[in-house]
Amino acid sequence: MAEEIKDEAVESEARIYEVGYHIVPLVAEENVPKEAGDVKFLIEKQKGVMISEELPRLHPLAYTIAKTVAGKKHIFDKAYFGWIKFEADATALPAIKEAMEANENVLRFLLIKTVRENTLVSMQKIISQARMDKEGGEKKAPGVGATAEKDKKPVSVEELDKSIDELLK
């Protein structure tokens, strides 16, 4: 019986999630922030706490997606993409998922469990710093270039890509 109580406590524990979503391009550009606000509101309604977000921007889609909006079938090749990282109880996810599915202005969405750290921005910073080093800049990416101080040899793009791939593993 003690195990059952422990399992229930773990399930109701707050976790970090991220929802990435596409808004149909039928929404006027000036109304896109309102649609993003609606997504944010439905998370807050389920007692979710925002960590970070990116407002939707128009992007081409990798493939066309068909969706019925206002009783008419449309085929989209672009959409507004945005994301929100938030903290919420696992019990709130079904309601968030249901509300996202019910919003006809949301073309597609993906709801995932993630970590609090902003890993994408950190990797982008390391990659851009490494490129600056390659182009002759003085700055060094953290943890990168300790051996470069000794060697002072130019690094090829292939070697740089290989080292980045090793970092991502």
Phi, psi and omega in degrees: 000327179294325178296320179299317179296319179298315180298319179294323179295321179293319182294326182271000180290141180291139179228168181263131180227162174223136174243124173253137186215152173248131174258137183300143181287359175291338178288130179298146184304324180288344179263355181298316177301326177295318178296319177296322177296325177296320178295316179298318180297319182293330176289315179295327178298330178267020179066029174280146180246122182292139175251309177201165181200163171228125180293148183297140174230150182289128180225148172287146178270153179291334178209161181284148179231131178262139177207143176270121179235126181054041176077006180235135181280131178236152174242125185248139174242002174210159180199163175274122180252132176215169179212157178221129173257132185212165176248131181202163173288148178298333181291343180277343186299317179302320180291321178295315180298316180298317180293322178295318179294327182283339181283111184287349175275352175268116181286307177213158174209159177223126181246117184230157172273138184216196179245160182291323184300150179265078187292326182295313181296321180298315179293321178297322179295317180296316181295315181293323177295319179296322178293321177299319179298318181295325182274007175100008178288161182273338185285148177242140175290147181300128178078356180248138174099004178296321177279336180295331178298323181284314189278315184056031177264145176293146181256134178282161179298322180297317178296320179296315178299319180297316180293325177294317178300321178294323178295326183283344182287000000 
